[in-house]
Amino acid sequence: MDVLLDLGDDPTPPTALPYADIPGAYEIVTAAFRGIYTYGPESGLEHVSVWVLHVDT
């Protein structure tokens, strides 16, 4: 889960792939989870918003 926590410092790590054709949307797939999120500046404030978190159990 450190991958998700590190998104604030590095929102586009090498494991992040572009998601669909949505600007600023990325997907990270690991053995433990699949996450889809958006990243981008908003009024001068950078943000990361996690949209889908599918945990493998």
C-alpha positions as CSV (number, residue, x, y, z in Angstrom):
1,M,0.0,0.0,0.0
2,D,3.0,2.3,0.2
3,V,2.6,2.8,-3.6
4,L,-0.7,4.7,-2.9
5,L,0.8,6.7,-0.1
6,D,3.8,7.7,-2.3
7,L,1.5,9.1,-5.0
8,G,1.6,12.5,-3.2
9,D,5.3,12.7,-3.8
10,D,5.5,10.9,-7.2
11,P,2.1,10.9,-8.9
12,T,3.3,9.1,-12.0
13,P,5.7,6.3,-10.9
14,P,7.0,4.0,-13.6
15,T,4.4,1.4,-12.7
16,A,1.6,3.8,-13.5
17,L,0.0,3.4,-17.0
18,P,-2.3,5.8,-18.7
19,Y,-6.0,4.8,-18.2
20,A,-8.4,4.8,-21.1
21,D,-8.2,8.2,-23.0
22,I,-8.9,10.2,-19.9
23,P,-6.4,13.1,-19.5
24,G,-4.5,12.7,-16.2
25,A,-5.9,9.3,-15.4
26,Y,-3.6,6.4,-14.5
27,E,-3.8,2.8,-13.4
28,I,-1.5,0.9,-11.1
29,V,-1.7,-2.9,-10.9
30,T,0.2,-4.9,-8.3
31,A,-0.2,-8.4,-6.8
32,A,-2.2,-6.9,-3.9
33,F,-4.5,-4.3,-5.6
34,R,-5.5,-2.4,-8.7
35,G,-5.9,1.3,-8.4
36,I,-7.3,3.9,-10.9
37,Y,-6.6,7.5,-10.1
38,T,-6.3,11.0,-11.6
39,Y,-3.6,13.5,-11.1
40,G,-3.4,17.1,-12.1
41,P,-3.2,20.7,-11.1
42,E,-6.3,22.4,-10.0
43,S,-6.1,26.2,-9.4
44,G,-2.4,25.9,-8.7
45,L,-2.9,23.0,-6.3
46,E,-1.7,19.6,-7.4
47,H,-4.0,16.7,-6.4
48,V,-4.2,13.0,-6.6
49,S,-7.7,11.5,-6.5
50,V,-8.1,7.7,-6.1
51,W,-11.3,6.6,-8.0
52,V,-11.2,2.8,-7.8
53,L,-9.3,0.6,-5.5
54,H,-9.8,-3.1,-6.1
55,V,-8.1,-5.2,-3.4
56,D,-7.1,-8.8,-4.2
57,T,-7.9,-11.0,-1.3
